[in-house]
Amino acid sequence: MKEKIYKEPNKSEMETTINVLYAENILSIYTNKVSLQRQLNKLIGEPTKEYKVKRSIVGSVWNISLNDKIKIQRVILKANVYEL
């Protein structure tokens, strides 16, 4: 596996967004926080989309089916989404 290069955002620009798209039956997670991107990569696999500037990853999106209870449970229980 190729080593991924992440670009750390400014503290004021750091964000994580979780959307529930009922019509598409999808839980969508976007983050530009490097530690959370790495953690989600390990827990639920490769992101659906990666936003890049040159060769550095500046944000990632994971789309999880609402029927995939195991992945959703991993995100809620193990990922530090809420910074607790």
Long-range contacts (C-beta under 8 A, 24 or more apart in sequence): 4-41, 4-57, 5-55, 5-56, 5-57, 6-34, 6-37, 6-38, 6-56, 6-57, 6-58, 7-34, 7-53, 7-56, 7-57, 7-58, 8-34, 9-33, 9-58, 16-81, 18-81, 20-66, 25-65, 25-66, 25-67, 26-63, 26-64, 26-65, 26-66, 27-63, 27-64, 27-65, 27-66, 27-72, 28-61, 28-62, 28-63, 28-64, 29-61, 29-62, 29-64, 29-75, 29-81, 30-59, 30-60, 30-61, 31-59, 31-60, 32-58, 32-59, 32-60, 35-80, 36-79, 36-80, 36-81, 39-78, 39-79, 39-80, 40-75, 40-79, 43-71, 43-74, 43-75, 43-78, 43-79, 44-71, 44-74, 44-75
